[in-house]
Amino acid sequence: MASVSENIAVIVAQAEILDGLIADFRAAKAAIDAAELAIRKAQPAEGHDVILGRARLAYYAHALMIEPSIEGRKTVAELATSGWAGVSASQHQHRPSRRSKRISRWFASKSR
């Protein structure tokens, strides 16, 4: 059985590892958030936020880290890959939906 001082050393060493993981997580989250925002700006009418795997991937990753009950679900990379599969790289792949046309007509009528 480890002594109290040995257990303290383990805790401090593992805390240092967690500090590194936190920094890596924040950097990865910032990169993902920036890329998601750039895609939304390039394709504003595509509704990327409502498709699983196309938004808030860092929060999914965080949940995987802290919730043992979700062990065995898709990895973050698998979710991102399946979520973004088939999305065109064109900047303005845009065919307005009926709803967005209705909203545009409504705003146009209000500005007259």
N, C-alpha and C positions, 0 to 999 in steps of 0.2 A: 504494500500500500504506500502510495506517495505521501511525502510529508507536506505540511502546510506550505512551506517555502517552495517546494517543488511544484505544487499546484498553482501557487501564485506566479511562478515563472512560466508555467504553461498558459495561464490566463493572459499574462502580458504579451507573450509571444504570439498568441492567437489574435489578440487585440490589434497588434501591429499588422498582421495579415488582413484583418478586417478593414483597417484604415486604408490599405492599398486597394482592396476591392471596392471600397466606397469611392475612392478617387477614379478608379477605372470605370465604375458604374456611371458616375456623373459625366465623365467624358463621353462614354458611349451613348448615354441618354441625350446629351446635347447634340451629338452628331445625328442621331436618329430623328430627334425633334426638328432639327434644321432641314433634313432631307424631306421629311413628311410635309413640312410647311412649304418648301419649294415645289413639291409635286402638287399640293393643293392650289398654289398660286398659278402654276402652269396649266392646271386642268380644273378650274373653279366649279364647273358644273357636274363633275363626275361623282360627287357624294362619297369620296373615299373614307370619310369618317364613320360611315355606317357598315363597313365591310370588315369582318373579323380579320385581324392581322394587318390592317392598314393604318391603324392609329393606336397610340398609347402603348406601344410594345414594351417600353421601359417599365411601365406599371405592371404589365403581365410578368416581366422578368422578376420584378421585385416580389410579386406574389409567389412566384415559384420558389424564391429563396426563403421566404419566411413561413409559408403554409405547407406543412408536411402532407396535408390532406389532398393537395393537388399534384402530388408526385405521380409520375407516369403519364402526365398529359404531354401535349406537343412541346417540343423545345421552342425557344423564342425564334431561332432560325427557321424551324419548320413552319411555325405560324406566319412569319414574315414571308417566306417563300410561297406558301399556299395563298396568302392574302394578296400578294402582288402579282401572282401568276396571271399572264394574259393581259396585263395593263400595257397599253401602247406607250411608247416613249415620245410620241408627238407632243408638242407643246400645247396645242389647242385642239385636242380631240374633244370636240364639243358639239353635241346636238342637243339643244335645249329640250328639256322634258316638258310635258304638258303643264305640269305644275309651275315650272319656272317661267313658261310663256304666260300663264295666267297671272302670276305675280308681277311680271314685267308690265303686262297690260294694266293691272291695277295701279301700280306706281305711276305709269304714264298718265292714267286718267286723273290721278290726284295732283299731278304737277301742272295741269292745264288751268 
